[in-house]
């Protein structure tokens, strides 16, 4: 049975990812750490979705045909570069010492990647997943203008529903990633002595097994994707010259976006309490979009830009 502490933990993780991404975003924006050259282009979210679908298919093929080692190696490389991309701009902002700038991000990224490889317990997976989630939300948030961000959230909500309820391939990917101890899910156990081996027989398609496992899980993407719109609203409604300082109307809009995502998250947790896996993004993205529109109405006097 899931406990109140587990529900509080997933809410805290979700909130912490959003807040940390908001703090990191101005640093990335000022240093032009962006995934796309033109954040306003509506082609960007379409390109992202195509790449994501292709990568998902590739990972499922690896899982099906015994390429577990290759999938784990791929994730470890992705973890290393994402953590490096978080700490590099931080060092560039707070120091001009070239030795520190080269050494610290590399050492932190290598250390955490090695820890994930050597001892992938739930707390290691959660720490790495948190950093990866913050980095992904911040980087994509400063890379996608508001219209592309809204487009991305809408498409991914539909895709998530299809992949969980219809094709169920996202459940297969989650099961495989969990058994390989990959940071694709946050794992919130019932106690500190929980061992990841208890999830080796994870079957998300089986309601009875799903409801009786010794941990509650939330997809890292469920925290990242609505955070893209939160960050995008704060950044691109505040944009002024080369130095970004969040303006009050932009923060109000971002806060309402986050509040809307929280309402969606609460509804998602209620659905999850049934013991069945749920597609998170229809709840989260829908709430974030409604929250954004309401926040924009309050801050700017209209529902749109």
N, C-alpha and C positions, 0 to 999 in steps of 0.2 A: 504494500500500500504506500502511496506517495504521502509525504508528510508536509505540514505547513512550512517547515524549515526549507524543504526543497523548493516549494513554490516561491518563497521569499528570496531564495538564492538565485533562481532564474530571473526574477524581476530585477534583482540587484545587478546581475551580470548584464542584462539587456540595457539597463539605464547607464551603467558604467561605460559600456562600449560607446554609446551615443555621446556622453559628456567628454570622454577622452578624445574622441574623433573631432569634436568641436574645438578642443584646446589645441590639437595638432594641426588642424586645417589651415589656420593663418600662416603658420611656418611653412607648410608645403606650398601654399599659394604664393607667398612672397618669393620663394626660391624657385617657383615654376616647376615644382615636382608634380606634373600632370600627365595622365595617361594619354590624353588626346590634345592635339595642337589647338583645335578650335572647340572649346567647351560648348558653344552654342549650336553646333551642328547636330541635326536630328539623326544623322547617319550613325553617330557614335553609339547610341544604345542598341541599334540594330546590329552593328558590328560586334558589340559585346555579347549579345544574345547568341549570334551565330557561333562565335568562338566558344562560348560556354557550352552550347549544345554539342559541338564537335568534341570538346574536351571531355564532356560527360560520356559520350559514346565511346571514346577511346579508353576511358577508365573502366567502363563496364566490360569492354572487350578484354582488357588486361585481367580483370577479376574472373571472367568466364573461362579464359584459356590459360590459367595458371601463371599469369604475369604479376603475381603479388609483389615480388621483389622489385619489379620495375615501377609499379605504382607507388610503393613506399619510397623508393628513391626519388621519384618525381615530386612527391609531396615534400620530402626533406629539402630538396633544392628550392621549391617554392617558399617553404617556411624560412629558409636562410635569407633569400633575397627580399622577402617582405619585411622581416625584422631588421635587416640591414637598411632598407628604405625608410624605416621609422627612425632609427637612431642616427643615421647620417645627417639629415636636416637639423635634428636637435643639436648635434655637435657643431654644425656649421653656424647655427644661430648663437650659441653660447661661448664659442671659443674660436680662435684663429690659429691655434696650435695644430700644424699639419700632422704631427705624429699622433696626437689624440684623435684627430678627425679620421685618420686612416686605421688606427688600432682599435679604438673602442667599439664602433659599430660592427667591425669584423669579429672581434672577440665575443661580443654579446650574441651575435647571430650564430656563430659557430658553437658557443657554449650551449645555447638553448636547443639548437638543432641536434647536437650530440646527446643532450639529456633526453630529448624526445626519442632518439634512436636507441639509447642504452636502457632507459628506464621509463617506458611510456605508461606510467600509472595515470589515474584519472586527474590528479592535480597537475601533473606535467602537461597533459593534453589540454586542460582548461587554461593554464597560464599561456601556453603557446597559442591556443585558439583565441584567447582574449587579445593578445598583441597583434595577431594576424587580422582579427576582426576590426580592431581600431585602425590599423594601417589601411586595410581595404576600404573601409567606410570613408576615411579621410581623403585618401587618394582619389577614389571615384567621385566623392562629393565635390572636390575642387576641379575635377576633370569634366564634369557634366553640368551644364547650365540647367536652369529650372525646367524648361520645356523638355530637354532630353532626359532629365531625371524623372519627370512625371511619366514620360513615355516608357522608360525602362521599368519603373515600378508596375505600370499597368500590364506590360507584356509578361513580366516575370510572375505576377500574380496568377495570370491565366496559365502560364507554363507549369507553375508549381502545382496547381490544382490538377492539371492533366497528368503530370508525372507521378503524383501520389495516389489519386483516386482512380485513374483510368489505366495508364500503362504500368504504373507501380515501379518504374525503373529507378526512381529516386529512392524508394525504400530498399531496393537491392543494393544501390550504391552506398547508402547509409549503413546497411548491415556489413558490407565488405570493408568499409572504411573503419568501422568500429572494431572489427575483428583484427584489423591490421594496426590498430592503435593510432589512427591518423586524426589530426585535429580538425575534423569536419563537423564534429558535434561537441557541445559542452556536456560534460557528464557530471551530474549532481547525485552522489550516492546517498544512501540512507545513513551511512556512518563512515568514519575515517578508515576503518579496517577493510572497506570494500576493495576487492581486487578485480581488475579488468578481465580476468579470466572468466568471471561469472557471466560475461556477455559473449563468450565464444559461441554459444548456441542461440544467439539473438535471432529472432524471427519476427520482424515487424508486421508481417502479414497475418500472424496468428494473434488474435485478440487476447486469448488467455495467457500466452507466454509474454506478450507485450505488457500486460497489466501486472504481472507478478515478478518482473525482473527487479534486481536490487538497485536500480539507479533510474533517475529521471534524466531525459536528454532533450537538448534543444539545439537545432542546427545553427552553426556559426553564421550561415547566410541569413537566418531569421533576424539576427541582430544587425548584420551589415546592411542589407538592402534598404530597409526604411531609413537607416542612418544616412544613406546617400542623399535623400531628399532633405533631411534635417540640416546636414552640412551645406548642401547646395543653396538652400534658402538663406542661411546665415551668411554665406560667402557672397553670393551673386546679388543679393539685395543690399549688401553693404559695400560693394565694389567701388573703390575710389582711388585712382592712381596706383602707385606701386606698393603702398603700405596699407594693409587691410586692418581696419578696426571695425568690429561688429557695431552696427548702429542699433538703436533701440527698436525701431520698427522691424528690422530684420530679425533681431533676437526674439521679438514677440511672435513673429511668424514661425520661426524655427521652434520656439517653445510649444506653440499650438500643434505643429507638425509632430513633435515628440509626444505630446499629450494624446493626440489622435492615435499614434502608433501604440501607446500604452493601453488605450481603450481596446484596440484590436488585440493586443497581447492578452489582456484580461479575458476577452471572449475566447481567444485561442486556448488559454489555460483551462477554461471551463469545459471546452470541447475535449481537450486532452484528458481531463479527469475521467472520461468514460473508459479509458484504457486503450483506445484506438489511436493509431498515428494519424496526425492531421497535417494538411498542407498549411503551413504557417503564413505564407506571403499573402494570400487573399485577405486574411484578417489584418495583418500588420500593414501591408501596403495600402489597403483600402482605408484603414484608420488614419494613416499618415497623410494620404491625399486629402481626405475630408478635413483633417486638422490644419493642413496647409491653407486650404481655401478659406476656412473660418478665420485663421490667424491673419491672412492677407486682408480679409474684409475688415477686421478690427483695426489693423495697423495702418492700412492704406485707403480704406473706405470703399474698396471694390473687391470683387472675387477673383480678379485676374490682374495681370501686370499692365 
